[in-house]
């Protein structure tokens, strides 16, 4: 009996031990399982691709106007479907073999492309059209074709006339990048509707003419063939033209793969100013402290020294120099404020509109804003607002009322060649460099001059300070500034 009791006691101790062992092993198993999960989670978070994906999502969630790179802004809004075609592949290969090409394009387009993109977005057109000037002219503002097409959009004379681009002795709207952009987009929209909302047909027609594409479609219908762009019998130039555009679009869509496009800040570097009256390019450049070549490069539409008397009177200028041309002013908080406002911390469009007695809608329109977002340091144009008691009866900006005499300006005049004249004689008569005189007139230094030929001469003069006057015309004031008579006698 005693032995039985001892056996039962030992058995009970054994059961308790097993029970405790099980209790200990269960938490240990859980702990090991949890540790395994933790290690697994750590492995996942250390995969290098994860941060990149996060960054990509953040960028994609941004609006086009909010990204930092203008080319990426365009890429986000490309709409044309991808097409597998040997001609496109061939054009892609060509572009990739010339990596410096896009750097040249970016440099040429920088003053203009932001405004072009804004206009395309405002019209809700495909952003592929922003790449069209690259195909048309390599974004060369002075491009001319053998057929008479001119400017970055390569507009023909009849097309330009039909879409209200002016042309006269002072101005050719086909060279004016912003004006030509408006006309080109009007034309493309017209072609898009004309060809039943088929963009490839419209772009082909832009290149080779509406009639030619229309006839090719009619012919294919007659023969029972397909009428898509790739099936049409079109000139070789046009069959290469559309693939060039689609190749650029394909590369831009896959920028992470090709790394072909340089970065370009998604912000305006220039602004279009309405001077409001006829102006002289030479004097305006000097007053605003802009290099003459820079002003002409930004405004290639002006083919003379002055703007047309009846207009246009607009100038594209660097934003930093815009205030020199502004004639809109008012008193705000006791200070004279001109028509530009730099955004400060805590500013909003609503606050600015209230301060300057305007509306959010007007601010967005004149600044070409697509949303309500503004950044600290951003420069906004203000709508024209003048109080009657502040009206000054000058035809030009109050900025031109200078107290100090500016440095010398150059004024052009002309000389009619007489029999026996040489470049040396003329240079000595007017006190200019013999070599520069030849350069100004694009002549060799030993060139023989023909009687009655007109020679251009650039003269330096000291402008006088502008006097205070209640009324003056633009031309009279500029002559006051220069204090010269620009008509120089032949003798």
WOMOQUI-V357963 format. One line per field, one symbol per residue. ss: DSSP state (~ for helix, > for strand, _ for the rest). burial: # if it has 16 or more other ideal C-beta (glycine too) atoms within 10 Angstrom, else .. A space follows every 50 residues. Layout:
ss = ???
burial = ???
This chain:
ss = _~~~~~~~~~~~~~~~~~~~~~~~~~~~~~~~~~~~~~~~~~~~~___~~ ~~~~~~~~~~___~~~__>~~~~~~__________~~~~~~~~~~~~___ ~~~~~~~~~~~~~~~~~~~~~~~___~~~~~~~~~~~______>_____> ____>_~~~~~~____>___>>____~~~~~~~~~~~~~~~~~~____~~ ~~~~~~~~_~~~~~~~~~~~~~______~~~____~~~~~~~~~~~~~~~ ~~~_~~~~______>____>>>>>_____>~~~~~~~____~~~~~~~__ _>___>_______>>>>>~~~~~~~___>>>>__>>>>_>>>______~~ ~~~~~____~~~~~~~____________>>>______~~~___>___~~~ ________>>>>>>>>______~~~~~~~~___~~~~~~~__________ ___>>>>>>>>__________>_~~~~~~~~~_________
burial = .................................................. .............#..#.##########.#......##..##..#..... .#..##.##.###########...#############.###.#.....## #####...##..#.###..###################.###..#..### ########.#.##..##..#......#.#..#.#...##.########## ##.......##..#.#.######.##############.#....##.### ##...##....#######..##########......###.#.#...#.#. .##..#.#.#..##..###....#...#####...........####..# ........#.#.#.#.#...#.#..##....#....##..#.......#. ....#.#.#...#..#.....#.#..######.#.......
